Amino acid sequence: MEFIDPRTFLLVATLFGMLCALVLWVQARSFPADIEGLRDWALAVVLIGSASGLASMRGVLPDSLAVVAASAMLLGGQLLLITGLLRYNGRRPVWRPTLDIIGAILILIVWLTYGSHSYQGRIFLMALAHIGFFSFGAYLSWRAAPAGFGSRFLSAVFLLGVAVAVWRITTLSVGVDVADDIFDRNLVQQAYLGMFSLGVLGLSIGFILLANERLRVELEFMATRDPMTGVFNRRAFFTRAEIEWARSMRSGRPLAAITSDIDFFKKVNDTYGHHIGDLVIKDFAHRSAQMLRLPDILARFGGEEFVILLPDTGMAEAKQVAERIRREIETHRDKTLPAYTVSLGISIAQGKGGDAADVEALLAEADAALYRAKQGGRNRVES
C-alpha cells in the first residue's frame, strides 16, 4: 500500500505555520493593544513550523538540529501557545517551573537520541508534553471571552491534539521495525503527521476567530457606549428605548423617563478645571447606575445631561428612584471631588392610554419637568 512521504506532511506543516504566523502578526499590529497574545501565537507557529522543517531534514542535517533543536522549538512553540492564551485572558504568564520541565525533557531527548537510541522513547516523551500543553490550552480556550464559536472551536482543536497524542502513545509498537526511523510509512505515522500538519492550521484559525470575536465585542461596545462614563450613548439609548416603547404600548404597562442635569456644572469647570469636571460626570454616572435595576437604561446625552428609562415603572416608583439618586448625590460625597447636586425631571407613558406620541415626546415632557426643577431652585425632583 502506497503512503505519502512523511516529509511532505512536515513540509506542509512548515508552510502552514509560516502563512498563519504572517496573518497573526498582521493582526497583532492592527488590533487594539488590549487584545493580547497575538504576537505570542505568531512566534509560536513560527517555532512549530520551523521544528517541522528541521524534522523533515532528518538524515540530511545532524540529529542535533533535526531532533534536539526541532524538539526544543516544538516545546517552545507549545509554551508560547499557552502564554498567548494567558495574556489574551488577562493573566500574567508564569515561566517557572515550565521552563525547568522543558529543560529536563530536552536532556532526556538528548540521551534518548545519542545514548539509548530510542525513537519510541522520544515519541512517548514528546507526546506526554503535548498532552500536558494541549489539555491546559483546551481549558484556557473554553474559559476565554467571549464564549462563542471561536473559543469552542479552539478548545476542540486542542482536545483533538490531545486525542491524537494519546492515540500515538497507545500505538507506539505498531508498524515500527526500525527503532530510530521517524519516516516509517505505516498508517499510524501517516495519520499522526497528517493531524499535526492540520493542527497548526486549526490552532491558528481558532485563535484568529477568538481574537476577531473579541474585537467585534469591543467595537460594539464602543459604538453603543459613552467613552467617558461607559453608560449608553444617545444612539444606543434610542435603539433600546424604541423596543421598550413598543413593548409598553403593546402591554399597556407604564414607561418612565428621567432626565437629569448636574447643577451649576459650568461653575465646577471654571473653578476646578475640566479634568475635575470630567471626574464629577463619571462620579454621577457611577453612583446613579448603582441606584438602578438591571432592565433600566442609563445614557449620557452630552455634557452633564443624563437620561434614564425605567420599564414597567409608574409615577410613584419613578419619583422614588429619582429622589434616591438626588439624595445619594447630595449626601454621600467623594472627598476628592467638589460638592455638587443634581436636578431631575420625570415623565410617564401610561401604555396604550399615554399622552406622549413617542419616546422623543416622552423625553420632551421630562425635559420640561427638569426645567421646572431648575427654576424652582435646583437640587430637586419635578414630574
Buried (B, 14 or more C-beta within 10 A) or exposed (E): EEEEEBBBBBBBBBBBBBBBBEBBBEBBEEBEEEBBBBBBBBBBBBBBBBBBBBBBBBEEBEBEBBBBBBBBBBBBBBBBBBBBBBBBBEEEBEEEEBEEBBEEBBEBBBBBBEEEEBBBBBBBBBBBBBBBBBBBBBBBBBEBEEEBEBBBBBBBBBBBBBEBBBBBBEBBEEEBEEEBBBBBBBEBBBBBBBBBBBBBBBBBBBBBBBBBBBBEEBEEEEEBBBEEBBBBBBEBBBEBBEEBBEBBBEEEBBBBBBBBBBBBBEEBBEEBEEEBBEBBBBBBBEBBBEBBEEEBBBBBBEEBBBBBBBBBBBBEBBBEBBBBBBEBBBEEEEEEBBEBEBBBBBBBBBBEEBEBEEBEBBBBBBBEBBBBBBEEEBBBBBB
